[in-house]
Amino acid sequence: MKDKVEKNEIILDTSGTECPIPVLKARNLCQTLSGGAIVKVICTDPLAEEDFRHYCKQSNYSLIDIIKSESKIYIKFKI
């Protein structure tokens, strides 16, 4: 897992992990961030999409985008 900042987005790479790990890692990261931060999570588990939809709704975060490629899912949300 890697964290980095790119274009004012915090990038969290959870590639290779299975649910619920991507959401748990994102939750831990979000607890250290202030409101208004944008987080982009890179996932490989196809179940992550639905998990993040639920997580954003429960946390009152704005789900910005979900992009699927052949091998990865990119999920972007605003805290």
mmCIF file of the N, C-alpha and C atoms, coordinates in Angstrom:
data_MODEL
# 
_entry.id   MODEL 
# 
loop_
_atom_site.group_PDB 
_atom_site.id 
_atom_site.type_symbol 
_atom_site.label_atom_id 
_atom_site.label_alt_id 
_atom_site.label_comp_id 
_atom_site.label_asym_id 
_atom_site.label_entity_id 
_atom_site.label_seq_id 
_atom_site.pdbx_PDB_ins_code 
_atom_site.Cartn_x 
_atom_site.Cartn_y 
_atom_site.Cartn_z 
_atom_site.occupancy 
_atom_site.B_iso_or_equiv 
_atom_site.pdbx_formal_charge 
_atom_site.auth_seq_id 
_atom_site.auth_comp_id 
_atom_site.auth_asym_id 
_atom_site.auth_atom_id 
_atom_site.pdbx_PDB_model_num 
ATOM 1   N N  . MET A 1 1  ? 0.843   -1.182 0.000   1.00 0.00 ? 1  MET A N  1 
ATOM 2   C CA . MET A 1 1  ? 0.000   0.000  0.000   1.00 0.00 ? 1  MET A CA 1 
ATOM 3   C C  . MET A 1 1  ? 0.880   1.234  0.000   1.00 0.00 ? 1  MET A C  1 
ATOM 4   N N  . LYS A 1 2  ? 0.527   2.200  -0.828  1.00 0.00 ? 2  LYS A N  1 
ATOM 5   C CA . LYS A 1 2  ? 1.289   3.431  -0.920  1.00 0.00 ? 2  LYS A CA 1 
ATOM 6   C C  . LYS A 1 2  ? 0.346   4.611  -0.779  1.00 0.00 ? 2  LYS A C  1 
ATOM 7   N N  . ASP A 1 3  ? 0.823   5.650  -0.101  1.00 0.00 ? 3  ASP A N  1 
ATOM 8   C CA . ASP A 1 3  ? 0.087   6.906  -0.016  1.00 0.00 ? 3  ASP A CA 1 
ATOM 9   C C  . ASP A 1 3  ? 0.950   7.962  -0.676  1.00 0.00 ? 3  ASP A C  1 
ATOM 10  N N  . LYS A 1 4  ? 0.329   8.826  -1.472  1.00 0.00 ? 4  LYS A N  1 
ATOM 11  C CA . LYS A 1 4  ? 1.049   9.966  -2.018  1.00 0.00 ? 4  LYS A CA 1 
ATOM 12  C C  . LYS A 1 4  ? 0.047   11.043 -2.369  1.00 0.00 ? 4  LYS A C  1 
ATOM 13  N N  . VAL A 1 5  ? 0.535   12.239 -2.586  1.00 0.00 ? 5  VAL A N  1 
ATOM 14  C CA . VAL A 1 5  ? -0.318  13.359 -2.961  1.00 0.00 ? 5  VAL A CA 1 
ATOM 15  C C  . VAL A 1 5  ? 0.014   13.729 -4.392  1.00 0.00 ? 5  VAL A C  1 
ATOM 16  N N  . GLU A 1 6  ? -1.037  13.842 -5.209  1.00 0.00 ? 6  GLU A N  1 
ATOM 17  C CA . GLU A 1 6  ? -0.871  14.160 -6.622  1.00 0.00 ? 6  GLU A CA 1 
ATOM 18  C C  . GLU A 1 6  ? -2.059  15.006 -7.052  1.00 0.00 ? 6  GLU A C  1 
ATOM 19  N N  . LYS A 1 7  ? -1.795  16.177 -7.605  1.00 0.00 ? 7  LYS A N  1 
ATOM 20  C CA . LYS A 1 7  ? -2.860  17.074 -8.081  1.00 0.00 ? 7  LYS A CA 1 
ATOM 21  C C  . LYS A 1 7  ? -3.886  17.350 -6.984  1.00 0.00 ? 7  LYS A C  1 
ATOM 22  N N  . ASN A 1 8  ? -3.411  17.614 -5.769  1.00 0.00 ? 8  ASN A N  1 
ATOM 23  C CA . ASN A 1 8  ? -4.277  17.902 -4.624  1.00 0.00 ? 8  ASN A CA 1 
ATOM 24  C C  . ASN A 1 8  ? -5.176  16.738 -4.233  1.00 0.00 ? 8  ASN A C  1 
ATOM 25  N N  . GLU A 1 9  ? -4.822  15.540 -4.641  1.00 0.00 ? 9  GLU A N  1 
ATOM 26  C CA . GLU A 1 9  ? -5.551  14.337 -4.249  1.00 0.00 ? 9  GLU A CA 1 
ATOM 27  C C  . GLU A 1 9  ? -4.609  13.444 -3.454  1.00 0.00 ? 9  GLU A C  1 
ATOM 28  N N  . ILE A 1 10 ? -5.120  12.824 -2.419  1.00 0.00 ? 10 ILE A N  1 
ATOM 29  C CA . ILE A 1 10 ? -4.339  11.839 -1.681  1.00 0.00 ? 10 ILE A CA 1 
ATOM 30  C C  . ILE A 1 10 ? -4.602  10.498 -2.357  1.00 0.00 ? 10 ILE A C  1 
ATOM 31  N N  . ILE A 1 11 ? -3.545  9.865  -2.824  1.00 0.00 ? 11 ILE A N  1 
ATOM 32  C CA . ILE A 1 11 ? -3.659  8.596  -3.534  1.00 0.00 ? 11 ILE A CA 1 
ATOM 33  C C  . ILE A 1 11 ? -3.370  7.463  -2.555  1.00 0.00 ? 11 ILE A C  1 
ATOM 34  N N  . LEU A 1 12 ? -4.285  6.524  -2.448  1.00 0.00 ? 12 LEU A N  1 
ATOM 35  C CA . LEU A 1 12 ? -4.127  5.353  -1.598  1.00 0.00 ? 12 LEU A CA 1 
ATOM 36  C C  . LEU A 1 12 ? -4.185  4.115  -2.498  1.00 0.00 ? 12 LEU A C  1 
ATOM 37  N N  . ASP A 1 13 ? -3.063  3.448  -2.636  1.00 0.00 ? 13 ASP A N  1 
ATOM 38  C CA . ASP A 1 13 ? -2.989  2.260  -3.500  1.00 0.00 ? 13 ASP A CA 1 
ATOM 39  C C  . ASP A 1 13 ? -3.166  1.010  -2.646  1.00 0.00 ? 13 ASP A C  1 
ATOM 40  N N  . THR A 1 14 ? -4.306  0.355  -2.806  1.00 0.00 ? 14 THR A N  1 
ATOM 41  C CA . THR A 1 14 ? -4.596  -0.868 -2.057  1.00 0.00 ? 14 THR A CA 1 
ATOM 42  C C  . THR A 1 14 ? -4.578  -2.082 -2.978  1.00 0.00 ? 14 THR A C  1 
ATOM 43  N N  . SER A 1 15 ? -3.917  -1.956 -4.100  1.00 0.00 ? 15 SER A N  1 
ATOM 44  C CA . SER A 1 15 ? -3.846  -3.042 -5.074  1.00 0.00 ? 15 SER A CA 1 
ATOM 45  C C  . SER A 1 15 ? -3.352  -4.325 -4.416  1.00 0.00 ? 15 SER A C  1 
ATOM 46  N N  . GLY A 1 16 ? -3.996  -5.426 -4.769  1.00 0.00 ? 16 GLY A N  1 
ATOM 47  C CA . GLY A 1 16 ? -3.592  -6.725 -4.247  1.00 0.00 ? 16 GLY A CA 1 
ATOM 48  C C  . GLY A 1 16 ? -4.274  -7.124 -2.955  1.00 0.00 ? 16 GLY A C  1 
ATOM 49  N N  . THR A 1 17 ? -5.074  -6.221 -2.384  1.00 0.00 ? 17 THR A N  1 
ATOM 50  C CA . THR A 1 17 ? -5.801  -6.572 -1.157  1.00 0.00 ? 17 THR A CA 1 
ATOM 51  C C  . THR A 1 17 ? -7.259  -6.849 -1.496  1.00 0.00 ? 17 THR A C  1 
ATOM 52  N N  . GLU A 1 18 ? -7.909  -7.616 -0.641  1.00 0.00 ? 18 GLU A N  1 
ATOM 53  C CA . GLU A 1 18 ? -9.318  -7.949 -0.851  1.00 0.00 ? 18 GLU A CA 1 
ATOM 54  C C  . GLU A 1 18 ? -10.172 -7.251 0.198   1.00 0.00 ? 18 GLU A C  1 
ATOM 55  N N  . CYS A 1 19 ? -11.432 -7.059 -0.154  1.00 0.00 ? 19 CYS A N  1 
ATOM 56  C CA . CYS A 1 19 ? -12.375 -6.420 0.761   1.00 0.00 ? 19 CYS A CA 1 
ATOM 57  C C  . CYS A 1 19 ? -12.487 -7.248 2.035   1.00 0.00 ? 19 CYS A C  1 
ATOM 58  N N  . PRO A 1 20 ? -12.559 -6.572 3.144   1.00 0.00 ? 20 PRO A N  1 
ATOM 59  C CA . PRO A 1 20 ? -12.815 -5.150 3.361   1.00 0.00 ? 20 PRO A CA 1 
ATOM 60  C C  . PRO A 1 20 ? -11.556 -4.302 3.532   1.00 0.00 ? 20 PRO A C  1 
ATOM 61  N N  . ILE A 1 21 ? -10.386 -4.835 3.266   1.00 0.00 ? 21 ILE A N  1 
ATOM 62  C CA . ILE A 1 21 ? -9.134  -4.122 3.527   1.00 0.00 ? 21 ILE A CA 1 
ATOM 63  C C  . ILE A 1 21 ? -9.067  -2.750 2.841   1.00 0.00 ? 21 ILE A C  1 
ATOM 64  N N  . PRO A 1 22 ? -9.425  -2.599 1.553   1.00 0.00 ? 22 PRO A N  1 
ATOM 65  C CA . PRO A 1 22 ? -9.347  -1.260 0.946   1.00 0.00 ? 22 PRO A CA 1 
ATOM 66  C C  . PRO A 1 22 ? -10.165 -0.205 1.696   1.00 0.00 ? 22 PRO A C  1 
ATOM 67  N N  . VAL A 1 23 ? -11.375 -0.562 2.112   1.00 0.00 ? 23 VAL A N  1 
ATOM 68  C CA . VAL A 1 23 ? -12.214 0.393  2.840   1.00 0.00 ? 23 VAL A CA 1 
ATOM 69  C C  . VAL A 1 23 ? -11.624 0.682  4.217   1.00 0.00 ? 23 VAL A C  1 
ATOM 70  N N  . LEU A 1 24 ? -11.114 -0.331 4.884   1.00 0.00 ? 24 LEU A N  1 
ATOM 71  C CA . LEU A 1 24 ? -10.515 -0.118 6.207   1.00 0.00 ? 24 LEU A CA 1 
ATOM 72  C C  . LEU A 1 24 ? -9.287  0.782  6.119   1.00 0.00 ? 24 LEU A C  1 
ATOM 73  N N  . LYS A 1 25 ? -8.461  0.578  5.105   1.00 0.00 ? 25 LYS A N  1 
ATOM 74  C CA . LYS A 1 25 ? -7.287  1.432  4.907   1.00 0.00 ? 25 LYS A CA 1 
ATOM 75  C C  . LYS A 1 25 ? -7.712  2.864  4.606   1.00 0.00 ? 25 LYS A C  1 
ATOM 76  N N  . ALA A 1 26 ? -8.742  3.017  3.780   1.00 0.00 ? 26 ALA A N  1 
ATOM 77  C CA . ALA A 1 26 ? -9.247  4.355  3.452   1.00 0.00 ? 26 ALA A CA 1 
ATOM 78  C C  . ALA A 1 26 ? -9.818  5.030  4.694   1.00 0.00 ? 26 ALA A C  1 
ATOM 79  N N  . ARG A 1 27 ? -10.539 4.283  5.488   1.00 0.00 ? 27 ARG A N  1 
ATOM 80  C CA . ARG A 1 27 ? -11.117 4.846  6.714   1.00 0.00 ? 27 ARG A CA 1 
ATOM 81  C C  . ARG A 1 27 ? -10.016 5.345  7.651   1.00 0.00 ? 27 ARG A C  1 
ATOM 82  N N  . ASN A 1 28 ? -8.977  4.536  7.829   1.00 0.00 ? 28 ASN A N  1 
ATOM 83  C CA . ASN A 1 28 ? -7.860  4.951  8.682   1.00 0.00 ? 28 ASN A CA 1 
ATOM 84  C C  . ASN A 1 28 ? -7.195  6.217  8.141   1.00 0.00 ? 28 ASN A C  1 
ATOM 85  N N  . LEU A 1 29 ? -7.019  6.286  6.835   1.00 0.00 ? 29 LEU A N  1 
ATOM 86  C CA . LEU A 1 29 ? -6.430  7.482  6.225   1.00 0.00 ? 29 LEU A CA 1 
ATOM 87  C C  . LEU A 1 29 ? -7.332  8.694  6.435   1.00 0.00 ? 29 LEU A C  1 
ATOM 88  N N  . CYS A 1 30 ? -8.623  8.535  6.200   1.00 0.00 ? 30 CYS A N  1 
ATOM 89  C CA . CYS A 1 30 ? -9.562  9.652  6.300   1.00 0.00 ? 30 CYS A CA 1 
ATOM 90  C C  . CYS A 1 30 ? -9.638  10.222 7.715   1.00 0.00 ? 30 CYS A C  1 
ATOM 91  N N  . GLN A 1 31 ? -9.389  9.394  8.711   1.00 0.00 ? 31 GLN A N  1 
ATOM 92  C CA . GLN A 1 31 ? -9.406  9.878  10.089  1.00 0.00 ? 31 GLN A CA 1 
ATOM 93  C C  . GLN A 1 31 ? -8.277  10.861 10.356  1.00 0.00 ? 31 GLN A C  1 
ATOM 94  N N  . THR A 1 32 ? -7.256  10.883 9.503   1.00 0.00 ? 32 THR A N  1 
ATOM 95  C CA . THR A 1 32 ? -6.122  11.793 9.681   1.00 0.00 ? 32 THR A CA 1 
ATOM 96  C C  . THR A 1 32 ? -6.244  13.049 8.817   1.00 0.00 ? 32 THR A C  1 
ATOM 97  N N  . LEU A 1 33 ? -7.298  13.123 7.996   1.00 0.00 ? 33 LEU A N  1 
ATOM 98  C CA . LEU A 1 33 ? -7.452  14.228 7.044   1.00 0.00 ? 33 LEU A CA 1 
ATOM 99  C C  . LEU A 1 33 ? -8.536  15.196 7.498   1.00 0.00 ? 33 LEU A C  1 
ATOM 100 N N  . SER A 1 34 ? -8.468  16.404 6.983   1.00 0.00 ? 34 SER A N  1 
ATOM 101 C CA . SER A 1 34 ? -9.491  17.398 7.291   1.00 0.00 ? 34 SER A CA 1 
ATOM 102 C C  . SER A 1 34 ? -10.564 17.393 6.202   1.00 0.00 ? 34 SER A C  1 
ATOM 103 N N  . GLY A 1 35 ? -11.707 17.953 6.547   1.00 0.00 ? 35 GLY A N  1 
ATOM 104 C CA . GLY A 1 35 ? -12.804 18.031 5.597   1.00 0.00 ? 35 GLY A CA 1 
ATOM 105 C C  . GLY A 1 35 ? -12.400 18.755 4.330   1.00 0.00 ? 35 GLY A C  1 
ATOM 106 N N  . GLY A 1 36 ? -12.917 18.302 3.212   1.00 0.00 ? 36 GLY A N  1 
ATOM 107 C CA . GLY A 1 36 ? -12.600 18.897 1.923   1.00 0.00 ? 36 GLY A CA 1 
ATOM 108 C C  . GLY A 1 36 ? -11.504 18.170 1.169   1.00 0.00 ? 36 GLY A C  1 
ATOM 109 N N  . ALA A 1 37 ? -10.819 17.259 1.855   1.00 0.00 ? 37 ALA A N  1 
ATOM 110 C CA . ALA A 1 37 ? -9.751  16.500 1.193   1.00 0.00 ? 37 ALA A CA 1 
ATOM 111 C C  . ALA A 1 37 ? -10.358 15.548 0.164   1.00 0.00 ? 37 ALA A C  1 
ATOM 112 N N  . ILE A 1 38 ? -9.621  15.332 -0.911  1.00 0.00 ? 38 ILE A N  1 
ATOM 113 C CA . ILE A 1 38 ? -10.042 14.391 -1.947  1.00 0.00 ? 38 ILE A CA 1 
ATOM 114 C C  . ILE A 1 38 ? -9.119  13.181 -1.900  1.00 0.00 ? 38 ILE A C  1 
ATOM 115 N N  . VAL A 1 39 ? -9.732  12.005 -1.830  1.00 0.00 ? 39 VAL A N  1 
ATOM 116 C CA . VAL A 1 39 ? -8.991  10.751 -1.746  1.00 0.00 ? 39 VAL A CA 1 
ATOM 117 C C  . VAL A 1 39 ? -9.272  9.938  -2.999  1.00 0.00 ? 39 VAL A C  1 
ATOM 118 N N  . LYS A 1 40 ? -8.215  9.412  -3.598  1.00 0.00 ? 40 LYS A N  1 
ATOM 119 C CA . LYS A 1 40 ? -8.340  8.516  -4.739  1.00 0.00 ? 40 LYS A CA 1 
ATOM 120 C C  . LYS A 1 40 ? -7.766  7.163  -4.325  1.00 0.00 ? 40 LYS A C  1 
ATOM 121 N N  . VAL A 1 41 ? -8.607  6.141  -4.343  1.00 0.00 ? 41 VAL A N  1 
ATOM 122 C CA . VAL A 1 41 ? -8.195  4.802  -3.935  1.00 0.00 ? 41 VAL A CA 1 
ATOM 123 C C  . VAL A 1 41 ? -8.059  3.931  -5.176  1.00 0.00 ? 41 VAL A C  1 
ATOM 124 N N  . ILE A 1 42 ? -6.941  3.233  -5.263  1.00 0.00 ? 42 ILE A N  1 
ATOM 125 C CA . ILE A 1 42 ? -6.702  2.302  -6.356  1.00 0.00 ? 42 ILE A CA 1 
ATOM 126 C C  . ILE A 1 42 ? -6.911  0.899  -5.801  1.00 0.00 ? 42 ILE A C  1 
ATOM 127 N N  . CYS A 1 43 ? -7.823  0.145  -6.407  1.00 0.00 ? 43 CYS A N  1 
ATOM 128 C CA . CYS A 1 43 ? -8.189  -1.188 -5.922  1.00 0.00 ? 43 CYS A CA 1 
ATOM 129 C C  . CYS A 1 43 ? -8.086  -2.212 -7.050  1.00 0.00 ? 43 CYS A C  1 
ATOM 130 N N  . THR A 1 44 ? -7.945  -3.461 -6.662  1.00 0.00 ? 44 THR A N  1 
ATOM 131 C CA . THR A 1 44 ? -7.995  -4.553 -7.630  1.00 0.00 ? 44 THR A CA 1 
ATOM 132 C C  . THR A 1 44 ? -9.156  -5.498 -7.346  1.00 0.00 ? 44 THR A C  1 
ATOM 133 N N  . ASP A 1 45 ? -9.763  -5.411 -6.189  1.00 0.00 ? 45 ASP A N  1 
ATOM 134 C CA . ASP A 1 45 ? -10.878 -6.275 -5.828  1.00 0.00 ? 45 ASP A CA 1 
ATOM 135 C C  . ASP A 1 45 ? -12.176 -5.734 -6.429  1.00 0.00 ? 45 ASP A C  1 
ATOM 136 N N  . PRO A 1 46 ? -12.864 -6.511 -7.259  1.00 0.00 ? 46 PRO A N  1 
ATOM 137 C CA . PRO A 1 46 ? -14.095 -6.019 -7.890  1.00 0.00 ? 46 PRO A CA 1 
ATOM 138 C C  . PRO A 1 46 ? -15.213 -5.692 -6.895  1.00 0.00 ? 46 PRO A C  1 
ATOM 139 N N  . LEU A 1 47 ? -15.152 -6.223 -5.694  1.00 0.00 ? 47 LEU A N  1 
ATOM 140 C CA . LEU A 1 47 ? -16.174 -5.923 -4.691  1.00 0.00 ? 47 LEU A CA 1 
ATOM 141 C C  . LEU A 1 47 ? -15.977 -4.545 -4.062  1.00 0.00 ? 47 LEU A C  1 
ATOM 142 N N  . ALA A 1 48 ? -14.840 -3.928 -4.283  1.00 0.00 ? 48 ALA A N  1 
ATOM 143 C CA . ALA A 1 48 ? -14.540 -2.629 -3.680  1.00 0.00 ? 48 ALA A CA 1 
ATOM 144 C C  . ALA A 1 48 ? -15.514 -1.538 -4.127  1.00 0.00 ? 48 ALA A C  1 
ATOM 145 N N  . GLU A 1 49 ? -15.970 -1.602 -5.348  1.00 0.00 ? 49 GLU A N  1 
ATOM 146 C CA . GLU A 1 49 ? -16.882 -0.567 -5.847  1.00 0.00 ? 49 GLU A CA 1 
ATOM 147 C C  . GLU A 1 49 ? -18.104 -0.430 -4.955  1.00 0.00 ? 49 GLU A C  1 
ATOM 148 N N  . GLU A 1 50 ? -18.780 -1.525 -4.692  1.00 0.00 ? 50 GLU A N  1 
ATOM 149 C CA . GLU A 1 50 ? -19.980 -1.474 -3.861  1.00 0.00 ? 50 GLU A CA 1 
ATOM 150 C C  . GLU A 1 50 ? -19.644 -1.122 -2.416  1.00 0.00 ? 50 GLU A C  1 
ATOM 151 N N  . ASP A 1 51 ? -18.526 -1.626 -1.918  1.00 0.00 ? 51 ASP A N  1 
ATOM 152 C CA . ASP A 1 51 ? -18.103 -1.300 -0.556  1.00 0.00 ? 51 ASP A CA 1 
ATOM 153 C C  . ASP A 1 51 ? -17.872 0.199  -0.393  1.00 0.00 ? 51 ASP A C  1 
ATOM 154 N N  . PHE A 1 52 ? -17.243 0.831  -1.388  1.00 0.00 ? 52 PHE A N  1 
ATOM 155 C CA . PHE A 1 52 ? -16.984 2.266  -1.289  1.00 0.00 ? 52 PHE A CA 1 
ATOM 156 C C  . PHE A 1 52 ? -18.246 3.092  -1.489  1.00 0.00 ? 52 PHE A C  1 
ATOM 157 N N  . ARG A 1 53 ? -19.169 2.628  -2.290  1.00 0.00 ? 53 ARG A N  1 
ATOM 158 C CA . ARG A 1 53 ? -20.455 3.339  -2.404  1.00 0.00 ? 53 ARG A CA 1 
ATOM 159 C C  . ARG A 1 53 ? -21.131 3.392  -1.029  1.00 0.00 ? 53 ARG A C  1 
ATOM 160 N N  . HIS A 1 54 ? -21.145 2.249  -0.364  1.00 0.00 ? 54 HIS A N  1 
ATOM 161 C CA . HIS A 1 54 ? -21.755 2.157  0.967   1.00 0.00 ? 54 HIS A CA 1 
ATOM 162 C C  . HIS A 1 54 ? -20.969 3.007  1.978   1.00 0.00 ? 54 HIS A C  1 
ATOM 163 N N  . TYR A 1 55 ? -19.648 2.904  1.962   1.00 0.00 ? 55 TYR A N  1 
ATOM 164 C CA . TYR A 1 55 ? -18.801 3.656  2.888   1.00 0.00 ? 55 TYR A CA 1 
ATOM 165 C C  . TYR A 1 55 ? -19.018 5.163  2.746   1.00 0.00 ? 55 TYR A C  1 
ATOM 166 N N  . CYS A 1 56 ? -19.029 5.651  1.522   1.00 0.00 ? 56 CYS A N  1 
ATOM 167 C CA . CYS A 1 56 ? -19.224 7.086  1.297   1.00 0.00 ? 56 CYS A CA 1 
ATOM 168 C C  . CYS A 1 56 ? -20.594 7.541  1.781   1.00 0.00 ? 56 CYS A C  1 
ATOM 169 N N  . LYS A 1 57 ? -21.609 6.736  1.519   1.00 0.00 ? 57 LYS A N  1 
ATOM 170 C CA . LYS A 1 57 ? -22.962 7.093  1.953   1.00 0.00 ? 57 LYS A CA 1 
ATOM 171 C C  . LYS A 1 57 ? -23.032 7.140  3.482   1.00 0.00 ? 57 LYS A C  1 
ATOM 172 N N  . GLN A 1 58 ? -22.484 6.129  4.142   1.00 0.00 ? 58 GLN A N  1 
ATOM 173 C CA . GLN A 1 58 ? -22.521 6.060  5.607   1.00 0.00 ? 58 GLN A CA 1 
ATOM 174 C C  . GLN A 1 58 ? -21.693 7.165  6.259   1.00 0.00 ? 58 GLN A C  1 
ATOM 175 N N  . SER A 1 59 ? -20.620 7.582  5.601   1.00 0.00 ? 59 SER A N  1 
ATOM 176 C CA . SER A 1 59 ? -19.712 8.590  6.164   1.00 0.00 ? 59 SER A CA 1 
ATOM 177 C C  . SER A 1 59 ? -20.054 10.008 5.730   1.00 0.00 ? 59 SER A C  1 
ATOM 178 N N  . ASN A 1 60 ? -21.088 10.157 4.912   1.00 0.00 ? 60 ASN A N  1 
ATOM 179 C CA . ASN A 1 60 ? -21.474 11.461 4.351   1.00 0.00 ? 60 ASN A CA 1 
ATOM 180 C C  . ASN A 1 60 ? -20.351 12.081 3.527   1.00 0.00 ? 60 ASN A C  1 
ATOM 181 N N  . TYR A 1 61 ? -19.623 11.250 2.792   1.00 0.00 ? 61 TYR A N  1 
ATOM 182 C CA . TYR A 1 61 ? -18.596 11.709 1.865   1.00 0.00 ? 61 TYR A CA 1 
ATOM 183 C C  . TYR A 1 61 ? -19.223 11.768 0.477   1.00 0.00 ? 61 TYR A C  1 
ATOM 184 N N  . SER A 1 62 ? -18.688 12.624 -0.362  1.00 0.00 ? 62 SER A N  1 
ATOM 185 C CA . SER A 1 62 ? -19.194 12.752 -1.731  1.00 0.00 ? 62 SER A CA 1 
ATOM 186 C C  . SER A 1 62 ? -18.398 11.838 -2.651  1.00 0.00 ? 62 SER A C  1 
ATOM 187 N N  . LEU A 1 63 ? -19.063 10.861 -3.205  1.00 0.00 ? 63 LEU A N  1 
ATOM 188 C CA . LEU A 1 63 ? -18.428 9.975  -4.180  1.00 0.00 ? 63 LEU A CA 1 
ATOM 189 C C  . LEU A 1 63 ? -18.321 10.750 -5.488  1.00 0.00 ? 63 LEU A C  1 
ATOM 190 N N  . ILE A 1 64 ? -17.101 10.972 -5.941  1.00 0.00 ? 64 ILE A N  1 
ATOM 191 C CA . ILE A 1 64 ? -16.875 11.787 -7.128  1.00 0.00 ? 64 ILE A CA 1 
ATOM 192 C C  . ILE A 1 64 ? -16.876 10.939 -8.388  1.00 0.00 ? 64 ILE A C  1 
ATOM 193 N N  . ASP A 1 65 ? -16.169 9.825  -8.350  1.00 0.00 ? 65 ASP A N  1 
ATOM 194 C CA . ASP A 1 65 ? -15.995 9.053  -9.581  1.00 0.00 ? 65 ASP A CA 1 
ATOM 195 C C  . ASP A 1 65 ? -15.556 7.630  -9.276  1.00 0.00 ? 65 ASP A C  1 
ATOM 196 N N  . ILE A 1 66 ? -15.968 6.719  -10.121 1.00 0.00 ? 66 ILE A N  1 
ATOM 197 C CA . ILE A 1 66 ? -15.460 5.341  -10.105 1.00 0.00 ? 66 ILE A CA 1 
ATOM 198 C C  . ILE A 1 66 ? -15.107 5.004  -11.547 1.00 0.00 ? 66 ILE A C  1 
ATOM 199 N N  . ILE A 1 67 ? -13.843 4.695  -11.765 1.00 0.00 ? 67 ILE A N  1 
ATOM 200 C CA . ILE A 1 67 ? -13.366 4.343  -13.101 1.00 0.00 ? 67 ILE A CA 1 
ATOM 201 C C  . ILE A 1 67 ? -12.790 2.942  -13.051 1.00 0.00 ? 67 ILE A C  1 
ATOM 202 N N  . LYS A 1 68 ? -13.239 2.106  -13.969 1.00 0.00 ? 68 LYS A N  1 
ATOM 203 C CA . LYS A 1 68 ? -12.743 0.733  -14.030 1.00 0.00 ? 68 LYS A CA 1 
ATOM 204 C C  . LYS A 1 68 ? -11.865 0.562  -15.262 1.00 0.00 ? 68 LYS A C  1 
ATOM 205 N N  . SER A 1 69 ? -10.714 -0.026 -15.042 1.00 0.00 ? 69 SER A N  1 
ATOM 206 C CA . SER A 1 69 ? -9.861  -0.416 -16.161 1.00 0.00 ? 69 SER A CA 1 
ATOM 207 C C  . SER A 1 69 ? -9.882  -1.936 -16.224 1.00 0.00 ? 69 SER A C  1 
ATOM 208 N N  . GLU A 1 70 ? -9.053  -2.492 -17.048 1.00 0.00 ? 70 GLU A N  1 
ATOM 209 C CA . GLU A 1 70 ? -9.024  -3.936 -17.198 1.00 0.00 ? 70 GLU A CA 1 
ATOM 210 C C  . GLU A 1 70 ? -8.653  -4.643 -15.894 1.00 0.00 ? 70 GLU A C  1 
ATOM 211 N N  . SER A 1 71 ? -7.748  -4.044 -15.126 1.00 0.00 ? 71 SER A N  1 
ATOM 212 C CA . SER A 1 71 ? -7.263  -4.733 -13.922 1.00 0.00 ? 71 SER A CA 1 
ATOM 213 C C  . SER A 1 71 ? -7.430  -3.936 -12.632 1.00 0.00 ? 71 SER A C  1 
ATOM 214 N N  . LYS A 1 72 ? -7.842  -2.675 -12.717 1.00 0.00 ? 72 LYS A N  1 
ATOM 215 C CA . LYS A 1 72 ? -7.942  -1.851 -11.507 1.00 0.00 ? 72 LYS A CA 1 
ATOM 216 C C  . LYS A 1 72 ? -9.228  -1.041 -11.487 1.00 0.00 ? 72 LYS A C  1 
ATOM 217 N N  . ILE A 1 73 ? -9.571  -0.616 -10.285 1.00 0.00 ? 73 ILE A N  1 
ATOM 218 C CA . ILE A 1 73 ? -10.712 0.270  -10.066 1.00 0.00 ? 73 ILE A CA 1 
ATOM 219 C C  . ILE A 1 73 ? -10.173 1.506  -9.360  1.00 0.00 ? 73 ILE A C  1 
ATOM 220 N N  . TYR A 1 74 ? -10.523 2.683  -9.865  1.00 0.00 ? 74 TYR A N  1 
ATOM 221 C CA . TYR A 1 74 ? -10.091 3.953  -9.285  1.00 0.00 ? 74 TYR A CA 1 
ATOM 222 C C  . TYR A 1 74 ? -11.324 4.628  -8.692  1.00 0.00 ? 74 TYR A C  1 
ATOM 223 N N  . ILE A 1 75 ? -11.299 4.823  -7.399  1.00 0.00 ? 75 ILE A N  1 
ATOM 224 C CA . ILE A 1 75 ? -12.448 5.387  -6.687  1.00 0.00 ? 75 ILE A CA 1 
ATOM 225 C C  . ILE A 1 75 ? -12.016 6.715  -6.068  1.00 0.00 ? 75 ILE A C  1 
ATOM 226 N N  . LYS A 1 76 ? -12.747 7.767  -6.405  1.00 0.00 ? 76 LYS A N  1 
ATOM 227 C CA . LYS A 1 76 ? -12.404 9.099  -5.915  1.00 0.00 ? 76 LYS A CA 1 
ATOM 228 C C  . LYS A 1 76 ? -13.581 9.640  -5.108  1.00 0.00 ? 76 LYS A C  1 
ATOM 229 N N  . PHE A 1 77 ? -13.293 10.154 -3.906  1.00 0.00 ? 77 PHE A N  1 
ATOM 230 C CA . PHE A 1 77 ? -14.330 10.750 -3.080  1.00 0.00 ? 77 PHE A CA 1 
ATOM 231 C C  . PHE A 1 77 ? -13.772 11.931 -2.303  1.00 0.00 ? 77 PHE A C  1 
ATOM 232 N N  . LYS A 1 78 ? -14.694 12.777 -1.868  1.00 0.00 ? 78 LYS A N  1 
ATOM 233 C CA . LYS A 1 78 ? -14.326 13.977 -1.102  1.00 0.00 ? 78 LYS A CA 1 
ATOM 234 C C  . LYS A 1 78 ? -14.856 13.828 0.312   1.00 0.00 ? 78 LYS A C  1 
ATOM 235 N N  . ILE A 1 79 ? -13.979 14.123 1.257   1.00 0.00 ? 79 ILE A N  1 
ATOM 236 C CA . ILE A 1 79 ? -14.339 14.021 2.668   1.00 0.00 ? 79 ILE A CA 1 
ATOM 237 C C  . ILE A 1 79 ? -15.184 15.229 3.055   1.00 0.00 ? 79 ILE A C  1 
# 
